Amino acid sequence: MKYKKWSLQEKLEILSCSEELGIVETCRKYSVSTGTFYSWKKKHDTQGEAGLKVTYDTRSKELKHAEEENRILRKLLSNKEIELEIQRELLKKKFGTSDPRKI
């Protein structure tokens, strides 16, 4: 089931409508659970309109994809650096130097 994402104006409209119709009727009319309604009401009472602002992730899909690709590339780079360090240590043990040009 996909959940509806309510905008700030919709939330304010629902809260103001509840004063006229009552909480139960308003929740039925807009298909909002009473728990969600009371959560919005509590946030509105304590923080005002700032408490009702949309908080879900608004980053673009391209940005998310780029961040994921960046994470993967960093992991690959760190693995490669570990491999090189191990090779240097093995060369040091075998030939007494970590510089392959001196062999």
C-alpha positions as CSV (number, residue, x, y, z in Angstrom):
1,M,0.0,0.0,0.0
2,K,1.3,3.4,-1.0
3,Y,0.9,6.1,1.6
4,K,-0.2,9.6,0.8
5,K,2.2,12.4,1.4
6,W,0.3,15.4,2.7
7,S,1.4,18.9,1.9
8,L,1.6,21.7,4.5
9,Q,-1.6,23.4,3.1
10,E,-3.5,20.1,3.2
11,K,-2.5,19.5,6.8
12,L,-3.6,23.0,7.8
13,E,-6.9,22.6,5.9
14,I,-7.6,19.4,7.7
15,L,-6.8,20.9,11.1
16,S,-9.0,23.9,10.5
17,C,-11.8,21.7,9.2
18,S,-11.7,19.6,12.4
19,E,-12.8,22.7,14.4
20,E,-16.0,22.9,12.3
21,L,-16.9,19.2,11.7
22,G,-15.2,17.5,14.6
23,I,-12.2,15.3,14.7
24,V,-13.9,12.0,13.8
25,E,-15.8,13.4,10.8
26,T,-12.8,15.2,9.5
27,C,-10.6,12.1,9.7
28,R,-13.3,10.1,7.8
29,K,-13.7,12.8,5.2
30,Y,-10.0,13.1,4.4
31,S,-9.2,9.4,5.1
32,V,-6.7,10.3,7.8
33,S,-6.2,8.1,10.8
34,T,-6.9,9.7,14.2
35,G,-3.4,9.0,15.3
36,T,-1.9,10.9,12.4
37,F,-4.4,13.8,13.0
38,Y,-3.4,14.0,16.7
39,S,0.3,13.9,15.8
40,W,-0.2,16.8,13.4
41,K,-2.3,18.7,16.0
42,K,0.4,18.2,18.6
43,K,3.2,19.4,16.3
44,H,1.1,22.4,15.2
45,D,0.3,23.4,18.8
46,T,3.9,23.2,19.9
47,Q,5.9,24.3,16.8
48,G,3.3,26.1,14.7
49,E,3.4,25.7,10.9
50,A,7.1,24.8,11.0
51,G,6.2,21.5,12.8
52,L,3.9,20.5,9.9
53,K,6.4,21.0,7.1
54,V,7.2,18.1,4.9
55,T,10.1,16.1,6.3
56,Y,10.5,13.2,3.9
57,D,13.6,13.0,1.6
58,T,13.4,15.5,-1.2
59,R,16.7,14.7,-2.8
60,S,16.5,14.0,-6.5
61,K,17.0,10.4,-7.8
62,E,20.1,11.5,-9.7
63,L,21.7,12.8,-6.5
64,K,20.8,9.6,-4.6
65,H,22.3,7.5,-7.5
66,A,25.5,9.6,-7.6
67,E,25.9,9.2,-3.8
68,E,25.5,5.5,-4.0
69,E,28.0,5.3,-6.9
70,N,30.4,7.4,-4.9
71,R,30.1,5.1,-1.9
72,I,30.8,2.0,-4.1
73,L,33.8,3.7,-5.7
74,R,35.2,4.7,-2.3
75,K,34.9,1.1,-1.1
76,L,36.7,-0.2,-4.3
77,L,39.5,2.3,-3.9
78,S,40.0,1.4,-0.2
79,N,40.1,-2.3,-1.1
80,K,42.7,-1.6,-3.8
81,E,44.8,0.4,-1.4
82,I,44.7,-2.5,1.1
83,E,45.8,-4.9,-1.7
84,L,48.7,-2.6,-2.6
85,E,49.8,-2.3,1.0
86,I,49.8,-6.1,1.4
87,Q,51.9,-6.4,-1.8
88,R,54.4,-3.9,-0.4
89,E,54.7,-5.8,2.8
90,L,55.3,-9.1,1.0
91,L,58.0,-7.5,-1.2
92,K,59.6,-6.1,1.9
93,K,59.7,-9.6,3.5
94,K,60.9,-11.4,0.4
95,F,63.5,-8.9,-1.0
96,G,64.1,-6.5,1.9
97,T,62.6,-3.5,0.1
98,S,59.1,-2.3,-0.7
99,D,60.2,-0.5,-3.9
100,P,59.9,-2.9,-6.9
101,R,62.3,-0.8,-9.0
102,K,65.2,-1.7,-6.6
103,I,64.7,-5.5,-7.2
